Amino acid sequence: MLQIQGLRKSYGNHEVLKGVDLSVNKGEVIAVIGPSGTGKSTMLRCINFLEEPTAGSIWLGDEKVESLPSKAKARTYHPQITRLRTRVGMVFQQFNLWPHKSVLENIIEGPMLLKNVAKEEAIKKAKYLLELVKMVDKADKYPASLSGGQQQRVAIARALAMEPEVMLFDEVTSALDPQLVGEVLEVMTNLAQAGMTMLVVTHEMKFAENVSSRVLFMDGGVIAEQGTPQQVFRNTEHERTRKFLSSVL
Ligand SMILES: Nc1ncnc2c1ncn2[C@@H]1O[C@H](COP(=O)(O)OP(=O)(O)OP(=O)(O)O)[C@@H](O)[C@H]1O
């Protein structure tokens, strides 16, 4: 479903990604762990073209991501980029909901504008998704009246409304009060169990260990170790993975 080969990304002289190779199958749930500043977010952002790779190739199915027009950067609505963004859903640390739109409007806007879905159908789908994230009673509320955990669950529903083939989660619980983390992880766990293909950059080691099908340990801009949660957490191969895990567990 997703193929990354020799992915490199530099900011000026600072090479953040130093050759990442990764192949993701449909239905896989991949937890990406590792120290701060090792390129985990940058890798996710390259996959949906929020960042333009310096070198390497990314394929989403049969579509080559980095062959998108290089001038058409993140915020422009180039048709190829729009298409990619409908195939790849992303949820960020900051929820990024539109503050002046209700929960329901936040969710229906994307499908209506970018996929020409009729309003009635978009609302029907949004209500289904709001049930999935246990927010159906908040459809008419505005983001400011919701807790961080509730806003993040709406952000997940909004991404799902585009019917993406793969979902990218970038430290989605890091900005939440500890007591709100569980409700967001529960939604993600349900999604994983429903067969969604997911790449999850996370500091939640229990989620990585219990929910993912594969764990990637990123260090120094490369995937330093990967395997099943059992392999990475219990039969750790590399010293630097061991060191990282002992610092966070
Ligand atoms: N737009 C940018 N311009 C310049 N440098 C950047 C930019 N985005 C990221 N970086 C740098 O790239 C490096 C990797 O950042 P990235 O956010 O990918 O790391 P990370 O592994 O996700 O870390 P964290 O767990 O702290 O979020 C950092 O040194 C960061 O300062």
Ligand as a Chemical Component Dictionary entry (heavy atoms), coordinates in Angstrom:
data_LIG
# 
_chem_comp.id                   LIG 
_chem_comp.type                 NON-POLYMER 
_chem_comp.pdbx_formal_charge   0 
_chem_comp.three_letter_code    LIG 
# 
loop_
_chem_comp_atom.comp_id 
_chem_comp_atom.atom_id 
_chem_comp_atom.alt_atom_id 
_chem_comp_atom.type_symbol 
_chem_comp_atom.charge 
_chem_comp_atom.model_Cartn_x 
_chem_comp_atom.model_Cartn_y 
_chem_comp_atom.model_Cartn_z 
_chem_comp_atom.pdbx_ordinal 
LIG N1  N1  N 0 10.541 23.143 8.830  1  
LIG C1  C1  C 0 11.714 22.869 9.419  2  
LIG N2  N2  N 0 12.793 23.663 9.221  3  
LIG C2  C2  C 0 13.976 23.366 9.783  4  
LIG N3  N3  N 0 14.206 22.303 10.582 5  
LIG C3  C3  C 0 13.174 21.487 10.819 6  
LIG C4  C4  C 0 11.879 21.709 10.248 7  
LIG N4  N4  N 0 11.058 20.717 10.663 8  
LIG C5  C5  C 0 11.805 19.908 11.453 9  
LIG N5  N5  N 0 13.071 20.375 11.547 10 
LIG C6  C6  C 0 14.151 19.738 12.313 11 
LIG O1  O1  O 0 14.223 18.396 11.931 12 
LIG C7  C7  C 0 14.574 17.566 13.032 13 
LIG C8  C8  C 0 13.591 16.446 13.131 14 
LIG O2  O2  O 0 12.312 16.963 13.482 15 
LIG P1  P1  P 0 11.047 16.020 13.638 16 
LIG O3  O3  O 0 9.947  16.875 14.120 17 
LIG O4  O4  O 0 10.841 15.222 12.399 18 
LIG O5  O5  O 0 11.525 15.046 14.804 19 
LIG P2  P2  P 0 10.705 14.029 15.679 20 
LIG O6  O6  O 0 11.494 12.766 15.702 21 
LIG O7  O7  O 0 9.311  13.949 15.216 22 
LIG O8  O8  O 0 10.791 14.702 17.115 23 
LIG P3  P3  P 0 9.698  14.908 18.277 24 
LIG O9  O9  O 0 9.483  13.573 18.896 25 
LIG O10 O10 O 0 10.364 15.857 19.198 26 
LIG O11 O11 O 0 8.503  15.491 17.609 27 
LIG C9  C9  C 0 14.637 18.476 14.256 28 
LIG O12 O12 O 0 15.993 18.805 14.503 29 
LIG C10 C10 C 0 13.872 19.695 13.808 30 
LIG O13 O13 O 0 14.372 20.850 14.435 31 
# 
loop_
_chem_comp_bond.comp_id 
_chem_comp_bond.atom_id_1 
_chem_comp_bond.atom_id_2 
_chem_comp_bond.value_order 
_chem_comp_bond.pdbx_ordinal 
LIG N1  C1  SING 1  
LIG C1  N2  SING 2  
LIG C1  C4  DOUB 3  
LIG N2  C2  DOUB 4  
LIG C2  N3  SING 5  
LIG N3  C3  DOUB 6  
LIG C3  C4  SING 7  
LIG C3  N5  SING 8  
LIG C4  N4  SING 9  
LIG N4  C5  DOUB 10 
LIG C5  N5  SING 11 
LIG N5  C6  SING 12 
LIG C6  O1  SING 13 
LIG C6  C10 SING 14 
LIG O1  C7  SING 15 
LIG C7  C8  SING 16 
LIG C7  C9  SING 17 
LIG C8  O2  SING 18 
LIG O2  P1  SING 19 
LIG P1  O3  DOUB 20 
LIG P1  O4  SING 21 
LIG P1  O5  SING 22 
LIG O5  P2  SING 23 
LIG P2  O6  DOUB 24 
LIG P2  O7  SING 25 
LIG P2  O8  SING 26 
LIG O8  P3  SING 27 
LIG P3  O9  DOUB 28 
LIG P3  O10 SING 29 
LIG P3  O11 SING 30 
LIG C9  O12 SING 31 
LIG C9  C10 SING 32 
LIG C10 O13 SING 33 
# 
